[in-house]
Amino acid sequence: MKIYTRTGDKGQTGLLGGTRVSKDDARIEAYGTVDELNSHIGMLRDLAAPHHGDLLVGMQHALFSIGSRLASTGSDEAAKFHVPLVTEEQIASLELAMDAMDRDLPPMRNFVLPGGHVAVSQAHICRTVCRRAERRVVALSSVTSVEDILIRYLNRASDLFFMLSRHLAHSLNAEEIPWTPRK
């Protein structure tokens, strides 16, 4: 199978099912940002494994489902192509993972600056890209129907990346530098 088709050379791309849209369409922006997040998670997984590898792989699978659902023009079309649903159980598993990490951490009294170790920094990059993906999906939802569970998953995932950054800092003995307002 050739990877190049030349069908996108004039700024158009195909959605799941074949509908052609501009590459700057809100739908493309949304699932493209989800794809970007998935790539960043791959880097985080390489840096943080084996401690959080299974959790991150599960998130990557969920993000492929989210991207595929966003690339369809509706839940009927997604079902026709057997695109998996994102489930309440997947959201609950993120919450359980955060709760488990939180039990290992000292209370947070200030905002913390990203950094301290490359894995910690990568978790913060995942957090901010996830927030951007969430904003893009919310923007898409203002012009077309989007399953609200996709937004909820991204919201919870960004919280998880923050908790994971703290958990990694703690387990790697990396310094968490508190933010202090400067005058």
Backbone as CSV, one residue per row, in Angstrom:
resi,resn,N_x,N_y,N_z,CA_x,CA_y,CA_z,C_x,C_y,C_z
1,MET,0.836,-1.182,0.000,0.000,0.000,0.000,0.881,1.244,0.000
2,LYS,0.628,2.130,-0.920,1.362,3.391,-0.971,0.845,4.317,0.121
3,ILE,1.759,5.044,0.756,1.356,6.004,1.773,0.910,7.314,1.122
4,TYR,1.465,7.604,-0.027,1.072,8.853,-0.688,0.008,8.566,-1.737
5,THR,-0.954,9.487,-1.826,-2.055,9.315,-2.777,-2.184,10.499,-3.723
6,ARG,-1.559,11.605,-3.360,-1.627,12.871,-4.102,-3.011,13.527,-4.020
7,THR,-3.954,12.895,-3.316,-5.293,13.481,-3.245,-5.346,14.687,-2.309
8,GLY,-4.327,14.859,-1.490,-4.307,15.997,-0.573,-3.433,17.140,-1.032
9,ASP,-2.933,17.065,-2.254,-1.983,18.070,-2.739,-2.582,19.456,-2.908
10,LYS,-3.886,19.559,-2.921,-4.527,20.869,-3.096,-5.235,21.332,-1.823
11,GLY,-4.786,20.792,-0.668,-5.315,21.271,0.599,-6.595,20.622,1.064
12,GLN,-6.950,19.498,0.475,-8.142,18.757,0.894,-7.698,17.415,1.475
13,THR,-8.514,16.871,2.354,-8.252,15.541,2.899,-9.577,14.812,3.054
14,GLY,-9.493,13.511,3.219,-10.706,12.706,3.337,-11.005,12.323,4.774
15,LEU,-12.274,12.419,5.132,-12.736,11.925,6.421,-13.043,10.443,6.295
16,LEU,-13.247,9.802,7.423,-13.679,8.413,7.431,-14.983,8.337,6.644
17,GLY,-15.039,7.507,5.644,-16.229,7.425,4.800,-16.062,8.139,3.476
18,GLY,-15.004,8.952,3.338,-14.698,9.541,2.043,-15.042,10.995,1.831
19,THR,-15.803,11.622,2.713,-16.125,13.042,2.551,-14.835,13.854,2.511
20,ARG,-14.728,14.775,1.544,-13.533,15.616,1.401,-13.780,16.955,2.095
21,VAL,-12.769,17.403,2.855,-12.835,18.697,3.542,-11.470,19.365,3.447
22,SER,-11.458,20.669,3.704,-10.205,21.416,3.728,-9.345,20.945,4.901
23,LYS,-8.045,20.966,4.702,-7.142,20.532,5.768,-7.141,21.476,6.966
24,ASP,-7.738,22.672,6.807,-7.847,23.563,7.968,-9.236,23.510,8.605
25,ASP,-10.032,22.528,8.235,-11.355,22.319,8.819,-11.222,22.059,10.322
26,ALA,-12.194,22.519,11.100,-12.163,22.341,12.560,-12.060,20.865,12.946
27,ARG,-12.659,19.988,12.165,-12.596,18.553,12.455,-11.160,18.039,12.301
28,ILE,-10.475,18.500,11.251,-9.090,18.077,11.017,-8.190,18.625,12.118
29,GLU,-8.421,19.870,12.497,-7.649,20.487,13.579,-7.834,19.698,14.876
30,ALA,-9.055,19.268,15.150,-9.337,18.526,16.386,-8.641,17.167,16.382
31,TYR,-8.878,16.363,15.341,-8.273,15.034,15.404,-6.781,15.072,15.124
32,GLY,-6.309,16.107,14.437,-4.866,16.268,14.261,-4.163,16.558,15.577
33,THR,-4.802,17.338,16.432,-4.215,17.639,17.738,-4.262,16.408,18.644
34,VAL,-5.317,15.614,18.535,-5.378,14.351,19.272,-4.246,13.431,18.810
35,ASP,-3.978,13.396,17.512,-2.886,12.590,16.973,-1.536,13.096,17.484
36,GLU,-1.372,14.419,17.528,-0.140,15.003,18.072,0.053,14.566,19.525
37,LEU,-1.014,14.622,20.304,-0.944,14.179,21.697,-0.509,12.723,21.773
38,ASN,-1.062,11.890,20.914,-0.721,10.474,20.925,0.774,10.272,20.682
39,SER,1.348,11.067,19.791,2.787,10.979,19.529,3.594,11.400,20.750
40,HIS,3.153,12.456,21.417,3.844,12.899,22.636,3.747,11.847,23.740
41,ILE,2.617,11.160,23.810,2.484,10.090,24.801,3.463,8.962,24.490
42,GLY,3.676,8.686,23.209,4.667,7.679,22.839,6.039,8.025,23.382
43,MET,6.415,9.288,23.288,7.697,9.720,23.848,7.691,9.575,25.368
44,LEU,6.600,9.986,26.006,6.501,9.850,27.459,6.594,8.385,27.867
45,ARG,5.934,7.529,27.131,5.981,6.094,27.431,7.414,5.578,27.346
46,ASP,8.149,6.022,26.333,9.544,5.604,26.199,10.384,6.080,27.381
47,LEU,10.056,7.260,27.902,10.821,7.826,29.011,10.381,7.278,30.367
48,ALA,9.097,6.981,30.521,8.540,6.630,31.831,8.350,5.132,32.031
49,ALA,8.442,4.353,30.975,8.230,2.909,31.101,9.348,2.332,31.960
50,PRO,9.148,1.289,32.689,7.979,0.425,32.694,6.903,0.841,33.698
51,HIS,7.162,1.873,34.477,6.262,2.212,35.586,4.840,2.542,35.146
52,HIS,4.690,3.240,34.039,3.359,3.688,33.626,3.021,3.259,32.203
53,GLY,3.777,2.297,31.671,3.609,1.888,30.281,2.218,1.401,29.940
54,ASP,1.640,0.546,30.781,0.308,-0.001,30.483,-0.750,1.094,30.473
55,LEU,-0.677,1.999,31.443,-1.616,3.116,31.508,-1.530,3.956,30.239
56,LEU,-0.308,4.277,29.827,-0.119,5.143,28.662,-0.534,4.452,27.366
57,VAL,-0.259,3.170,27.239,-0.702,2.427,26.048,-2.227,2.423,25.981
58,GLY,-2.877,2.220,27.111,-4.341,2.272,27.140,-4.866,3.623,26.693
59,MET,-4.196,4.681,27.127,-4.598,6.022,26.714,-4.384,6.208,25.215
60,GLN,-3.291,5.677,24.689,-3.042,5.798,23.254,-4.136,5.099,22.448
61,HIS,-4.560,3.935,22.905,-5.662,3.247,22.215,-6.935,4.088,22.266
62,ALA,-7.233,4.650,23.435,-8.432,5.496,23.562,-8.337,6.704,22.642
63,LEU,-7.146,7.292,22.535,-6.985,8.465,21.668,-7.148,8.101,20.197
64,PHE,-6.735,6.902,19.799,-6.998,6.480,18.418,-8.497,6.374,18.177
65,SER,-9.226,5.867,19.165,-10.687,5.815,19.036,-11.267,7.219,18.938
66,ILE,-10.785,8.125,19.785,-11.275,9.506,19.754,-10.994,10.137,18.397
67,GLY,-9.763,10.002,17.920,-9.416,10.570,16.618,-10.265,9.998,15.501
68,SER,-10.497,8.695,15.539,-11.314,8.059,14.502,-12.760,8.523,14.571
69,ARG,-13.279,8.692,15.775,-14.655,9.171,15.911,-14.751,10.614,15.426
70,LEU,-13.724,11.414,15.699,-13.719,12.796,15.211,-13.574,12.854,13.692
71,ALA,-12.933,11.844,13.101,-12.741,11.804,11.648,-13.982,11.308,10.917
72,SER,-14.996,10.917,11.664,-16.250,10.501,11.036,-17.241,11.652,11.118
73,THR,-18.261,11.591,10.304,-19.246,12.679,10.304,-20.420,12.392,11.228
74,GLY,-20.279,11.399,12.093,-21.334,11.104,13.057,-21.192,9.714,13.629
75,SER,-21.924,9.452,14.703,-21.795,8.160,15.376,-22.282,7.007,14.500
76,ASP,-23.248,7.262,13.598,-23.697,6.196,12.693,-22.572,5.776,11.757
77,GLU,-21.864,6.773,11.225,-20.749,6.457,10.331,-19.628,5.764,11.097
78,ALA,-19.333,6.230,12.310,-18.300,5.590,13.127,-18.665,4.132,13.396
79,ALA,-19.929,3.877,13.681,-20.379,2.506,13.933,-20.233,1.648,12.679
80,LYS,-20.540,2.236,11.525,-20.428,1.500,10.260,-18.992,1.025,10.036
81,PHE,-18.022,1.823,10.491,-16.612,1.464,10.325,-16.039,0.782,11.570
82,HIS,-16.913,0.421,12.508,-16.529,-0.311,13.720,-15.501,0.449,14.561
83,VAL,-15.657,1.764,14.629,-14.771,2.574,15.466,-15.198,2.376,16.920
84,PRO,-14.278,1.943,17.786,-14.656,1.698,19.181,-15.138,2.967,19.879
85,LEU,-16.070,2.763,20.794,-16.535,3.852,21.643,-15.501,4.141,22.723
86,VAL,-15.502,5.360,23.213,-14.799,5.677,24.446,-15.838,5.482,25.544
87,THR,-15.440,4.833,26.633,-16.421,4.421,27.635,-16.233,5.137,28.969
88,GLU,-17.292,5.104,29.745,-17.229,5.626,31.117,-16.177,4.860,31.918
89,GLU,-16.019,3.574,31.626,-15.023,2.763,32.327,-13.610,3.272,32.050
90,GLN,-13.357,3.729,30.823,-12.032,4.278,30.516,-11.782,5.565,31.301
91,ILE,-12.799,6.384,31.427,-12.659,7.603,32.228,-12.444,7.234,33.693
92,ALA,-13.201,6.273,34.183,-13.048,5.835,35.574,-11.652,5.281,35.827
93,SER,-11.077,4.595,34.842,-9.727,4.051,35.033,-8.692,5.169,35.141
94,LEU,-8.904,6.269,34.419,-8.008,7.419,34.577,-8.130,7.988,35.989
95,GLU,-9.355,8.079,36.479,-9.575,8.605,37.830,-8.939,7.704,38.882
96,LEU,-9.075,6.394,38.720,-8.453,5.460,39.662,-6.935,5.586,39.641
97,ALA,-6.370,5.730,38.450,-4.914,5.894,38.343,-4.467,7.180,39.034
98,MET,-5.228,8.260,38.847,-4.878,9.519,39.520,-4.972,9.377,41.030
99,ASP,-6.017,8.729,41.509,-6.178,8.537,42.952,-5.010,7.740,43.526
100,ALA,-4.585,6.701,42.815,-3.458,5.885,43.280,-2.174,6.708,43.318
101,MET,-1.935,7.521,42.292,-0.735,8.365,42.285,-0.788,9.394,43.399
102,ASP,-1.959,9.963,43.606,-2.114,11.017,44.608,-1.783,10.518,46.011
103,ARG,-2.104,9.262,46.294,-1.819,8.702,47.618,-0.320,8.673,47.916
104,ASP,0.510,8.623,46.870,1.963,8.549,47.050,2.633,9.917,47.152
105,LEU,1.870,10.987,47.000,2.470,12.320,46.869,2.199,13.198,48.080
106,PRO,3.160,14.082,48.374,2.882,15.087,49.401,1.841,16.069,48.868
107,PRO,1.101,16.715,49.768,0.098,17.679,49.307,0.746,18.803,48.496
108,MET,0.023,19.273,47.517,0.519,20.375,46.688,0.045,21.690,47.302
109,ARG,0.997,22.580,47.557,0.664,23.851,48.182,0.793,25.029,47.212
110,ASN,1.472,24.804,46.098,1.678,25.844,45.095,1.606,25.215,43.714
111,PHE,1.439,26.066,42.710,1.664,25.594,41.349,3.129,25.211,41.239
112,VAL,3.446,24.281,40.345,4.839,23.885,40.145,5.251,24.202,38.716
113,LEU,6.528,24.517,38.562,7.068,24.799,37.237,7.373,23.480,36.533
114,PRO,7.035,23.363,35.258,7.402,22.157,34.518,8.923,21.989,34.496
115,GLY,9.378,20.769,34.614,10.805,20.490,34.535,11.274,19.607,35.675
116,GLY,12.579,19.453,35.759,13.197,18.647,36.807,13.751,17.331,36.295
117,HIS,13.157,16.815,35.256,13.602,15.574,34.611,12.907,15.528,33.253
118,VAL,13.546,14.933,32.272,12.979,14.921,30.925,11.608,14.223,30.891
119,ALA,11.415,13.181,31.686,10.113,12.502,31.714,9.043,13.397,32.331
120,VAL,9.413,14.144,33.362,8.477,15.084,33.994,8.082,16.162,32.990
121,SER,9.075,16.700,32.294,8.802,17.730,31.287,7.897,17.192,30.187
122,GLN,8.139,15.958,29.765,7.311,15.364,28.712,5.877,15.160,29.195
123,ALA,5.695,14.818,30.457,4.334,14.695,30.998,3.627,16.046,30.955
124,HIS,4.364,17.121,31.239,3.767,18.459,31.157,3.437,18.829,29.706
125,ILE,4.290,18.430,28.766,3.979,18.676,27.352,2.699,17.926,26.980
126,CYS,2.583,16.680,27.421,1.350,15.921,27.159,0.147,16.635,27.760
127,ARG,0.301,17.167,28.963,-0.806,17.883,29.617,-1.254,19.074,28.785
128,THR,-0.297,19.876,28.312,-0.676,21.091,27.588,-1.208,20.775,26.191
129,VAL,-0.647,19.785,25.525,-1.180,19.384,24.215,-2.574,18.780,24.393
130,CYS,-2.780,18.044,25.475,-4.106,17.482,25.748,-5.122,18.593,25.976
131,ARG,-4.740,19.637,26.702,-5.649,20.773,26.907,-5.982,21.437,25.566
132,ARG,-4.979,21.556,24.691,-5.236,22.141,23.372,-6.177,21.245,22.567
133,ALA,-5.955,19.934,22.628,-6.858,19.005,21.935,-8.280,19.164,22.459
134,GLU,-8.406,19.293,23.761,-9.734,19.486,24.355,-10.376,20.771,23.826
135,ARG,-9.597,21.858,23.761,-10.140,23.121,23.230,-10.561,22.969,21.774
136,ARG,-9.778,22.243,20.988,-10.116,22.045,19.574,-11.403,21.223,19.427
137,VAL,-11.568,20.222,20.271,-12.782,19.407,20.203,-13.985,20.224,20.674
138,VAL,-13.808,21.046,21.696,-14.892,21.930,22.138,-15.267,22.891,21.011
139,ALA,-14.259,23.455,20.334,-14.538,24.353,19.204,-15.310,23.612,18.114
140,LEU,-14.912,22.388,17.825,-15.628,21.585,16.831,-17.072,21.359,17.267
141,SER,-17.275,21.144,18.559,-18.631,20.870,19.054,-19.552,22.079,18.920
142,SER,-18.974,23.258,18.706,-19.822,24.441,18.514,-20.341,24.547,17.078
143,VAL,-19.776,23.739,16.165,-20.230,23.785,14.771,-20.844,22.467,14.288
144,THR,-20.635,21.394,15.039,-21.205,20.097,14.671,-21.350,19.241,15.920
145,SER,-22.074,18.178,15.802,-22.300,17.297,16.945,-21.032,16.503,17.271
146,VAL,-20.658,16.522,18.543,-19.519,15.754,19.043,-19.986,15.027,20.300
147,GLU,-19.646,13.766,20.405,-20.008,13.006,21.600,-19.345,13.639,22.821
148,ASP,-20.127,13.987,23.828,-19.568,14.689,24.982,-18.572,13.848,25.762
149,ILE,-18.642,12.529,25.648,-17.685,11.682,26.356,-16.264,11.899,25.841
150,LEU,-16.120,12.309,24.583,-14.785,12.580,24.042,-14.154,13.762,24.763
151,ILE,-14.943,14.791,25.008,-14.451,15.971,25.726,-14.138,15.599,27.171
152,ARG,-15.008,14.818,27.790,-14.769,14.410,29.182,-13.491,13.585,29.300
153,TYR,-13.258,12.694,28.336,-12.039,11.885,28.380,-10.803,12.783,28.287
154,LEU,-10.809,13.719,27.353,-9.651,14.607,27.202,-9.445,15.464,28.445
155,ASN,-10.527,15.921,29.042,-10.417,16.714,30.263,-9.767,15.898,31.376
156,ARG,-10.224,14.670,31.551,-9.664,13.818,32.592,-8.223,13.438,32.270
157,ALA,-7.932,13.210,30.994,-6.569,12.844,30.599,-5.585,13.963,30.915
158,SER,-5.977,15.206,30.686,-5.050,16.304,30.992,-4.795,16.385,32.491
159,ASP,-5.823,16.128,33.302,-5.607,16.072,34.753,-4.630,14.954,35.102
160,LEU,-4.797,13.812,34.442,-3.903,12.689,34.701,-2.460,13.048,34.368
161,PHE,-2.240,13.754,33.268,-0.859,14.109,32.913,-0.230,15.021,33.962
162,PHE,-1.026,15.899,34.563,-0.483,16.722,35.637,-0.105,15.845,36.829
163,MET,-1.013,14.956,37.214,-0.726,14.065,38.340,0.470,13.177,38.024
164,LEU,0.550,12.703,36.792,1.672,11.860,36.390,2.982,12.638,36.440
165,SER,2.960,13.902,36.057,4.193,14.704,36.128,4.681,14.791,37.570
166,ARG,3.771,14.992,38.493,4.143,15.060,39.911,4.625,13.694,40.408
167,HIS,3.919,12.638,40.003,4.295,11.292,40.442,5.676,10.919,39.907
168,LEU,5.935,11.254,38.657,7.258,10.981,38.087,8.333,11.783,38.813
169,ALA,8.065,13.049,39.084,9.042,13.878,39.802,9.363,13.247,41.154
170,HIS,8.342,12.792,41.830,8.527,12.180,43.148,9.323,10.877,43.034
171,SER,8.941,10.007,42.109,9.600,8.701,42.002,11.017,8.806,41.438
172,LEU,11.294,9.861,40.682,12.634,10.057,40.110,13.500,10.973,40.973
173,ASN,12.973,11.362,42.124,13.667,12.310,43.010,14.042,13.595,42.292
174,ALA,13.189,14.024,41.399,13.404,15.289,40.689,12.795,16.416,41.521
175,GLU,13.442,17.545,41.494,12.959,18.680,42.271,11.707,19.270,41.631
176,GLU,10.689,19.490,42.449,9.508,20.232,42.017,9.700,21.668,42.477
177,ILE,9.854,22.555,41.530,10.073,23.959,41.873,8.720,24.653,41.938
178,PRO,8.376,25.165,43.127,7.089,25.857,43.228,7.131,27.196,42.508
179,TRP,6.009,27.556,41.921,5.897,28.867,41.300,5.697,29.889,42.400
180,THR,6.512,30.919,42.363,6.336,32.041,43.282,6.237,33.301,42.438
181,PRO,5.159,34.037,42.604,4.999,35.265,41.815,6.168,36.216,42.056
182,ARG,6.706,36.744,40.984,7.826,37.699,41.067,7.297,39.089,40.819
183,LYS,7.848,40.017,41.556,7.424,41.410,41.368,8.427,42.166,40.550
